[in-house]
Amino acid sequence: MLHHEFQAARQAAVLARAAQRRLVREAEQDAKAVRTTADSTADSTSGANSRKHYFLRSRRA
């Protein structure tokens, strides 16, 4: 019985890591979408604000 409990715990850990990776991936996609929207509105801005956004975008790469 101990072997089955170990397998169940191991499977639970695998599923938890997969769920965590999925949540992180979704959060990164959402953040990218927000940045893309913010960058497209910032592109219409001129002056120092545009330079600031350019600098921030270049640091993300």
PyMOL Python script that loads the backbone (N, CA, C, O; Angstrom):
from pymol import cmd

cmd.read_pdbstr("""\
ATOM      1  N   MET A   1       0.829  -1.206   0.000  1.00  0.00           N
ATOM      2  CA  MET A   1       0.000   0.000   0.000  1.00  0.00           C
ATOM      3  C   MET A   1       0.864   1.258   0.000  1.00  0.00           C
ATOM      4  O   MET A   1       0.490   2.271  -0.590  1.00  0.00           O
ATOM      5  N   LEU A   2       1.983   1.195   0.640  1.00  0.00           N
ATOM      6  CA  LEU A   2       2.875   2.353   0.697  1.00  0.00           C
ATOM      7  C   LEU A   2       3.332   2.750  -0.702  1.00  0.00           C
ATOM      8  O   LEU A   2       3.467   3.937  -1.000  1.00  0.00           O
ATOM      9  N   HIS A   3       3.571   1.755  -1.564  1.00  0.00           N
ATOM     10  CA  HIS A   3       4.007   2.032  -2.922  1.00  0.00           C
ATOM     11  C   HIS A   3       2.941   2.841  -3.675  1.00  0.00           C
ATOM     12  O   HIS A   3       3.268   3.786  -4.394  1.00  0.00           O
ATOM     13  N   HIS A   4       1.686   2.472  -3.509  1.00  0.00           N
ATOM     14  CA  HIS A   4       0.603   3.195  -4.185  1.00  0.00           C
ATOM     15  C   HIS A   4       0.471   4.619  -3.664  1.00  0.00           C
ATOM     16  O   HIS A   4       0.194   5.541  -4.431  1.00  0.00           O
ATOM     17  N   GLU A   5       0.666   4.798  -2.380  1.00  0.00           N
ATOM     18  CA  GLU A   5       0.617   6.143  -1.810  1.00  0.00           C
ATOM     19  C   GLU A   5       1.751   6.998  -2.353  1.00  0.00           C
ATOM     20  O   GLU A   5       1.573   8.184  -2.632  1.00  0.00           O
ATOM     21  N   PHE A   6       2.924   6.381  -2.499  1.00  0.00           N
ATOM     22  CA  PHE A   6       4.064   7.106  -3.054  1.00  0.00           C
ATOM     23  C   PHE A   6       3.785   7.506  -4.498  1.00  0.00           C
ATOM     24  O   PHE A   6       4.060   8.637  -4.900  1.00  0.00           O
ATOM     25  N   GLN A   7       3.234   6.571  -5.280  1.00  0.00           N
ATOM     26  CA  GLN A   7       2.905   6.887  -6.673  1.00  0.00           C
ATOM     27  C   GLN A   7       1.853   7.994  -6.759  1.00  0.00           C
ATOM     28  O   GLN A   7       1.949   8.874  -7.614  1.00  0.00           O
ATOM     29  N   ALA A   8       0.873   7.953  -5.896  1.00  0.00           N
ATOM     30  CA  ALA A   8      -0.175   8.974  -5.899  1.00  0.00           C
ATOM     31  C   ALA A   8       0.405  10.346  -5.541  1.00  0.00           C
ATOM     32  O   ALA A   8       0.049  11.355  -6.149  1.00  0.00           O
ATOM     33  N   ALA A   9       1.290  10.373  -4.560  1.00  0.00           N
ATOM     34  CA  ALA A   9       1.921  11.639  -4.169  1.00  0.00           C
ATOM     35  C   ALA A   9       2.794  12.170  -5.293  1.00  0.00           C
ATOM     36  O   ALA A   9       2.815  13.371  -5.560  1.00  0.00           O
ATOM     37  N   ARG A  10       3.509  11.275  -5.946  1.00  0.00           N
ATOM     38  CA  ARG A  10       4.373  11.680  -7.052  1.00  0.00           C
ATOM     39  C   ARG A  10       3.532  12.232  -8.208  1.00  0.00           C
ATOM     40  O   ARG A  10       3.877  13.256  -8.797  1.00  0.00           O
ATOM     41  N   GLN A  11       2.436  11.555  -8.526  1.00  0.00           N
ATOM     42  CA  GLN A  11       1.543  12.018  -9.591  1.00  0.00           C
ATOM     43  C   GLN A  11       0.944  13.375  -9.240  1.00  0.00           C
ATOM     44  O   GLN A  11       0.816  14.243 -10.104  1.00  0.00           O
ATOM     45  N   ALA A  12       0.577  13.559  -7.978  1.00  0.00           N
ATOM     46  CA  ALA A  12       0.036  14.847  -7.544  1.00  0.00           C
ATOM     47  C   ALA A  12       1.073  15.955  -7.717  1.00  0.00           C
ATOM     48  O   ALA A  12       0.738  17.069  -8.119  1.00  0.00           O
ATOM     49  N   ALA A  13       2.332  15.644  -7.412  1.00  0.00           N
ATOM     50  CA  ALA A  13       3.393  16.633  -7.569  1.00  0.00           C
ATOM     51  C   ALA A  13       3.587  16.986  -9.043  1.00  0.00           C
ATOM     52  O   ALA A  13       3.780  18.152  -9.386  1.00  0.00           O
ATOM     53  N   VAL A  14       3.534  15.976  -9.913  1.00  0.00           N
ATOM     54  CA  VAL A  14       3.672  16.219 -11.353  1.00  0.00           C
ATOM     55  C   VAL A  14       2.537  17.108 -11.843  1.00  0.00           C
ATOM     56  O   VAL A  14       2.768  18.063 -12.585  1.00  0.00           O
ATOM     57  N   LEU A  15       1.318  16.796 -11.433  1.00  0.00           N
ATOM     58  CA  LEU A  15       0.167  17.594 -11.852  1.00  0.00           C
ATOM     59  C   LEU A  15       0.236  19.025 -11.312  1.00  0.00           C
ATOM     60  O   LEU A  15      -0.144  19.973 -12.000  1.00  0.00           O
ATOM     61  N   ALA A  16       0.720  19.173 -10.089  1.00  0.00           N
ATOM     62  CA  ALA A  16       0.844  20.510  -9.498  1.00  0.00           C
ATOM     63  C   ALA A  16       1.868  21.343 -10.265  1.00  0.00           C
ATOM     64  O   ALA A  16       1.642  22.527 -10.517  1.00  0.00           O
ATOM     65  N   ARG A  17       2.999  20.725 -10.638  1.00  0.00           N
ATOM     66  CA  ARG A  17       4.004  21.460 -11.418  1.00  0.00           C
ATOM     67  C   ARG A  17       3.461  21.843 -12.793  1.00  0.00           C
ATOM     68  O   ARG A  17       3.720  22.943 -13.282  1.00  0.00           O
ATOM     69  N   ALA A  18       2.715  20.942 -13.410  1.00  0.00           N
ATOM     70  CA  ALA A  18       2.136  21.239 -14.720  1.00  0.00           C
ATOM     71  C   ALA A  18       1.137  22.399 -14.607  1.00  0.00           C
ATOM     72  O   ALA A  18       1.114  23.288 -15.458  1.00  0.00           O
ATOM     73  N   ALA A  19       0.333  22.385 -13.578  1.00  0.00           N
ATOM     74  CA  ALA A  19      -0.629  23.470 -13.370  1.00  0.00           C
ATOM     75  C   ALA A  19       0.092  24.788 -13.122  1.00  0.00           C
ATOM     76  O   ALA A  19      -0.326  25.832 -13.623  1.00  0.00           O
ATOM     77  N   GLN A  20       1.166  24.743 -12.356  1.00  0.00           N
ATOM     78  CA  GLN A  20       1.952  25.951 -12.075  1.00  0.00           C
ATOM     79  C   GLN A  20       2.550  26.511 -13.360  1.00  0.00           C
ATOM     80  O   GLN A  20       2.501  27.716 -13.605  1.00  0.00           O
ATOM     81  N   ARG A  21       3.119  25.617 -14.187  1.00  0.00           N
ATOM     82  CA  ARG A  21       3.687  26.072 -15.458  1.00  0.00           C
ATOM     83  C   ARG A  21       2.618  26.684 -16.352  1.00  0.00           C
ATOM     84  O   ARG A  21       2.866  27.688 -17.020  1.00  0.00           O
ATOM     85  N   ARG A  22       1.429  26.085 -16.369  1.00  0.00           N
ATOM     86  CA  ARG A  22       0.339  26.607 -17.181  1.00  0.00           C
ATOM     87  C   ARG A  22      -0.071  28.001 -16.700  1.00  0.00           C
ATOM     88  O   ARG A  22      -0.285  28.907 -17.506  1.00  0.00           O
ATOM     89  N   LEU A  23      -0.178  28.163 -15.382  1.00  0.00           N
ATOM     90  CA  LEU A  23      -0.546  29.473 -14.836  1.00  0.00           C
ATOM     91  C   LEU A  23       0.506  30.527 -15.160  1.00  0.00           C
ATOM     92  O   LEU A  23       0.172  31.660 -15.508  1.00  0.00           O
ATOM     93  N   VAL A  24       1.773  30.151 -15.046  1.00  0.00           N
ATOM     94  CA  VAL A  24       2.854  31.093 -15.359  1.00  0.00           C
ATOM     95  C   VAL A  24       2.805  31.465 -16.829  1.00  0.00           C
ATOM     96  O   VAL A  24       2.930  32.638 -17.179  1.00  0.00           O
ATOM     97  N   ARG A  25       2.623  30.466 -17.698  1.00  0.00           N
ATOM     98  CA  ARG A  25       2.559  30.728 -19.134  1.00  0.00           C
ATOM     99  C   ARG A  25       1.388  31.653 -19.477  1.00  0.00           C
ATOM    100  O   ARG A  25       1.541  32.582 -20.270  1.00  0.00           O
ATOM    101  N   GLU A  26       0.227  31.398 -18.884  1.00  0.00           N
ATOM    102  CA  GLU A  26      -0.932  32.257 -19.138  1.00  0.00           C
ATOM    103  C   GLU A  26      -0.697  33.672 -18.632  1.00  0.00           C
ATOM    104  O   GLU A  26      -1.081  34.639 -19.291  1.00  0.00           O
ATOM    105  N   ALA A  27      -0.069  33.800 -17.467  1.00  0.00           N
ATOM    106  CA  ALA A  27       0.221  35.131 -16.917  1.00  0.00           C
ATOM    107  C   ALA A  27       1.200  35.875 -17.819  1.00  0.00           C
ATOM    108  O   ALA A  27       1.053  37.077 -18.041  1.00  0.00           O
ATOM    109  N   GLU A  28       2.203  35.159 -18.340  1.00  0.00           N
ATOM    110  CA  GLU A  28       3.159  35.796 -19.241  1.00  0.00           C
ATOM    111  C   GLU A  28       2.477  36.240 -20.535  1.00  0.00           C
ATOM    112  O   GLU A  28       2.768  37.317 -21.055  1.00  0.00           O
ATOM    113  N   GLN A  29       1.566  35.408 -21.054  1.00  0.00           N
ATOM    114  CA  GLN A  29       0.840  35.792 -22.264  1.00  0.00           C
ATOM    115  C   GLN A  29      -0.034  37.012 -22.008  1.00  0.00           C
ATOM    116  O   GLN A  29      -0.110  37.912 -22.845  1.00  0.00           O
ATOM    117  N   ASP A  30      -0.694  37.046 -20.856  1.00  0.00           N
ATOM    118  CA  ASP A  30      -1.520  38.205 -20.513  1.00  0.00           C
ATOM    119  C   ASP A  30      -0.671  39.458 -20.373  1.00  0.00           C
ATOM    120  O   ASP A  30      -1.049  40.529 -20.847  1.00  0.00           O
ATOM    121  N   ALA A  31       0.481  39.321 -19.720  1.00  0.00           N
ATOM    122  CA  ALA A  31       1.375  40.472 -19.548  1.00  0.00           C
ATOM    123  C   ALA A  31       1.879  40.952 -20.904  1.00  0.00           C
ATOM    124  O   ALA A  31       1.994  42.155 -21.140  1.00  0.00           O
ATOM    125  N   LYS A  32       2.180  40.011 -21.794  1.00  0.00           N
ATOM    126  CA  LYS A  32       2.642  40.397 -23.128  1.00  0.00           C
ATOM    127  C   LYS A  32       1.547  41.142 -23.879  1.00  0.00           C
ATOM    128  O   LYS A  32       1.820  42.123 -24.571  1.00  0.00           O
ATOM    129  N   ALA A  33       0.315  40.680 -23.745  1.00  0.00           N
ATOM    130  CA  ALA A  33      -0.804  41.358 -24.411  1.00  0.00           C
ATOM    131  C   ALA A  33      -0.966  42.775 -23.875  1.00  0.00           C
ATOM    132  O   ALA A  33      -1.206  43.706 -24.643  1.00  0.00           O
ATOM    133  N   VAL A  34      -0.838  42.940 -22.570  1.00  0.00           N
ATOM    134  CA  VAL A  34      -0.945  44.275 -21.970  1.00  0.00           C
ATOM    135  C   VAL A  34       0.193  45.159 -22.457  1.00  0.00           C
ATOM    136  O   VAL A  34      -0.024  46.325 -22.789  1.00  0.00           O
ATOM    137  N   ARG A  35       1.425  44.606 -22.502  1.00  0.00           N
ATOM    138  CA  ARG A  35       2.567  45.391 -22.991  1.00  0.00           C
ATOM    139  C   ARG A  35       2.371  45.791 -24.442  1.00  0.00           C
ATOM    140  O   ARG A  35       2.681  46.918 -24.828  1.00  0.00           O
ATOM    141  N   THR A  36       1.857  44.867 -25.248  1.00  0.00           N
ATOM    142  CA  THR A  36       1.641  45.161 -26.661  1.00  0.00           C
ATOM    143  C   THR A  36       0.631  46.286 -26.815  1.00  0.00           C
ATOM    144  O   THR A  36       0.818  47.187 -27.633  1.00  0.00           O
ATOM    145  N   THR A  37      -0.433  46.234 -26.033  1.00  0.00           N
ATOM    146  CA  THR A  37      -1.437  47.301 -26.071  1.00  0.00           C
ATOM    147  C   THR A  37      -0.833  48.615 -25.590  1.00  0.00           C
ATOM    148  O   THR A  37      -1.058  49.664 -26.195  1.00  0.00           O
ATOM    149  N   ALA A  38      -0.070  48.560 -24.505  1.00  0.00           N
ATOM    150  CA  ALA A  38       0.550  49.775 -23.968  1.00  0.00           C
ATOM    151  C   ALA A  38       1.579  50.330 -24.948  1.00  0.00           C
ATOM    152  O   ALA A  38       1.677  51.545 -25.124  1.00  0.00           O
ATOM    153  N   ASP A  39       2.346  49.449 -25.586  1.00  0.00           N
ATOM    154  CA  ASP A  39       3.351  49.897 -26.549  1.00  0.00           C
ATOM    155  C   ASP A  39       2.704  50.530 -27.769  1.00  0.00           C
ATOM    156  O   ASP A  39       3.221  51.511 -28.303  1.00  0.00           O
ATOM    157  N   SER A  40       1.585  49.986 -28.213  1.00  0.00           N
ATOM    158  CA  SER A  40       0.945  50.556 -29.394  1.00  0.00           C
ATOM    159  C   SER A  40       0.375  51.937 -29.085  1.00  0.00           C
ATOM    160  O   SER A  40       0.372  52.806 -29.957  1.00  0.00           O
ATOM    161  N   THR A  41      -0.106  52.157 -27.863  1.00  0.00           N
ATOM    162  CA  THR A  41      -0.583  53.490 -27.505  1.00  0.00           C
ATOM    163  C   THR A  41       0.598  54.416 -27.247  1.00  0.00           C
ATOM    164  O   THR A  41       0.504  55.620 -27.487  1.00  0.00           O
ATOM    165  N   ALA A  42       1.705  53.870 -26.762  1.00  0.00           N
ATOM    166  CA  ALA A  42       2.883  54.697 -26.488  1.00  0.00           C
ATOM    167  C   ALA A  42       3.566  55.122 -27.783  1.00  0.00           C
ATOM    168  O   ALA A  42       4.247  56.147 -27.819  1.00  0.00           O
ATOM    169  N   ASP A  43       3.387  54.337 -28.849  1.00  0.00           N
ATOM    170  CA  ASP A  43       4.014  54.695 -30.117  1.00  0.00           C
ATOM    171  C   ASP A  43       3.496  56.024 -30.653  1.00  0.00           C
ATOM    172  O   ASP A  43       4.196  56.727 -31.382  1.00  0.00           O
ATOM    173  N   SER A  44       2.276  56.356 -30.288  1.00  0.00           N
ATOM    174  CA  SER A  44       1.719  57.621 -30.756  1.00  0.00           C
ATOM    175  C   SER A  44       2.217  58.794 -29.915  1.00  0.00           C
ATOM    176  O   SER A  44       1.993  59.951 -30.270  1.00  0.00           O
ATOM    177  N   THR A  45       2.884  58.506 -28.814  1.00  0.00           N
ATOM    178  CA  THR A  45       3.407  59.550 -27.934  1.00  0.00           C
ATOM    179  C   THR A  45       4.752  60.021 -28.471  1.00  0.00           C
ATOM    180  O   THR A  45       5.482  59.246 -29.088  1.00  0.00           O
ATOM    181  N   SER A  46       5.079  61.281 -28.240  1.00  0.00           N
ATOM    182  CA  SER A  46       6.357  61.793 -28.723  1.00  0.00           C
ATOM    183  C   SER A  46       7.207  62.282 -27.563  1.00  0.00           C
ATOM    184  O   SER A  46       6.744  62.359 -26.425  1.00  0.00           O
ATOM    185  N   GLY A  47       8.457  62.611 -27.867  1.00  0.00           N
ATOM    186  CA  GLY A  47       9.346  63.204 -26.875  1.00  0.00           C
ATOM    187  C   GLY A  47       9.950  62.197 -25.925  1.00  0.00           C
ATOM    188  O   GLY A  47      10.192  61.046 -26.288  1.00  0.00           O
ATOM    189  N   ALA A  48      10.193  62.645 -24.691  1.00  0.00           N
ATOM    190  CA  ALA A  48      10.883  61.832 -23.691  1.00  0.00           C
ATOM    191  C   ALA A  48      10.123  60.558 -23.365  1.00  0.00           C
ATOM    192  O   ALA A  48      10.728  59.523 -23.085  1.00  0.00           O
ATOM    193  N   ASN A  49       8.801  60.630 -23.400  1.00  0.00           N
ATOM    194  CA  ASN A  49       8.002  59.449 -23.079  1.00  0.00           C
ATOM    195  C   ASN A  49       8.267  58.328 -24.082  1.00  0.00           C
ATOM    196  O   ASN A  49       8.342  57.163 -23.691  1.00  0.00           O
ATOM    197  N   SER A  50       8.408  58.655 -25.359  1.00  0.00           N
ATOM    198  CA  SER A  50       8.714  57.646 -26.377  1.00  0.00           C
ATOM    199  C   SER A  50      10.076  57.036 -26.120  1.00  0.00           C
ATOM    200  O   SER A  50      10.253  55.824 -26.240  1.00  0.00           O
ATOM    201  N   ARG A  51      11.040  57.872 -25.769  1.00  0.00           N
ATOM    202  CA  ARG A  51      12.379  57.349 -25.479  1.00  0.00           C
ATOM    203  C   ARG A  51      12.343  56.421 -24.281  1.00  0.00           C
ATOM    204  O   ARG A  51      13.036  55.404 -24.253  1.00  0.00           O
ATOM    205  N   LYS A  52      11.544  56.769 -23.303  1.00  0.00           N
ATOM    206  CA  LYS A  52      11.416  55.922 -22.113  1.00  0.00           C
ATOM    207  C   LYS A  52      10.862  54.553 -22.502  1.00  0.00           C
ATOM    208  O   LYS A  52      11.384  53.529 -22.060  1.00  0.00           O
ATOM    209  N   HIS A  53       9.815  54.524 -23.319  1.00  0.00           N
ATOM    210  CA  HIS A  53       9.237  53.248 -23.736  1.00  0.00           C
ATOM    211  C   HIS A  53      10.212  52.450 -24.594  1.00  0.00           C
ATOM    212  O   HIS A  53      10.295  51.228 -24.475  1.00  0.00           O
ATOM    213  N   TYR A  54      10.950  53.145 -25.462  1.00  0.00           N
ATOM    214  CA  TYR A  54      11.939  52.451 -26.276  1.00  0.00           C
ATOM    215  C   TYR A  54      12.985  51.803 -25.382  1.00  0.00           C
ATOM    216  O   TYR A  54      13.372  50.657 -25.609  1.00  0.00           O
ATOM    217  N   PHE A  55      13.444  52.525 -24.371  1.00  0.00           N
ATOM    218  CA  PHE A  55      14.447  51.995 -23.446  1.00  0.00           C
ATOM    219  C   PHE A  55      13.903  50.794 -22.700  1.00  0.00           C
ATOM    220  O   PHE A  55      14.601  49.792 -22.542  1.00  0.00           O
ATOM    221  N   LEU A  56      12.663  50.881 -22.239  1.00  0.00           N
ATOM    222  CA  LEU A  56      12.080  49.763 -21.495  1.00  0.00           C
ATOM    223  C   LEU A  56      11.899  48.547 -22.399  1.00  0.00           C
ATOM    224  O   LEU A  56      12.151  47.421 -21.970  1.00  0.00           O
ATOM    225  N   ARG A  57      11.469  48.752 -23.636  1.00  0.00           N
ATOM    226  CA  ARG A  57      11.305  47.619 -24.557  1.00  0.00           C
ATOM    227  C   ARG A  57      12.634  46.971 -24.860  1.00  0.00           C
ATOM    228  O   ARG A  57      12.714  45.745 -24.946  1.00  0.00           O
ATOM    229  N   SER A  58      13.689  47.767 -25.026  1.00  0.00           N
ATOM    230  CA  SER A  58      14.996  47.199 -25.361  1.00  0.00           C
ATOM    231  C   SER A  58      15.559  46.393 -24.198  1.00  0.00           C
ATOM    232  O   SER A  58      16.350  45.476 -24.417  1.00  0.00           O
ATOM    233  N   ARG A  59      15.167  46.715 -22.962  1.00  0.00           N
ATOM    234  CA  ARG A  59      15.675  45.969 -21.798  1.00  0.00           C
ATOM    235  C   ARG A  59      14.980  44.632 -21.648  1.00  0.00           C
ATOM    236  O   ARG A  59      15.545  43.716 -21.052  1.00  0.00           O
ATOM    237  N   ARG A  60      13.766  44.491 -22.171  1.00  0.00           N
ATOM    238  CA  ARG A  60      13.025  43.226 -22.042  1.00  0.00           C
ATOM    239  C   ARG A  60      13.634  42.122 -22.896  1.00  0.00           C
ATOM    240  O   ARG A  60      13.503  40.944 -22.564  1.00  0.00           O
ATOM    241  N   ALA A  61      14.282  42.476 -23.962  1.00  0.00           N
ATOM    242  CA  ALA A  61      14.820  41.485 -24.908  1.00  0.00           C
ATOM    243  C   ALA A  61      15.988  40.730 -24.346  1.00  0.00           C
ATOM    244  O   ALA A  61      16.547  39.865 -25.020  1.00  0.00           O
TER     245      ALA A  61
END
""", "prot")
cmd.dss("prot")
cmd.show_as("cartoon", "prot")
cmd.util.cbc("prot")
cmd.orient("prot")
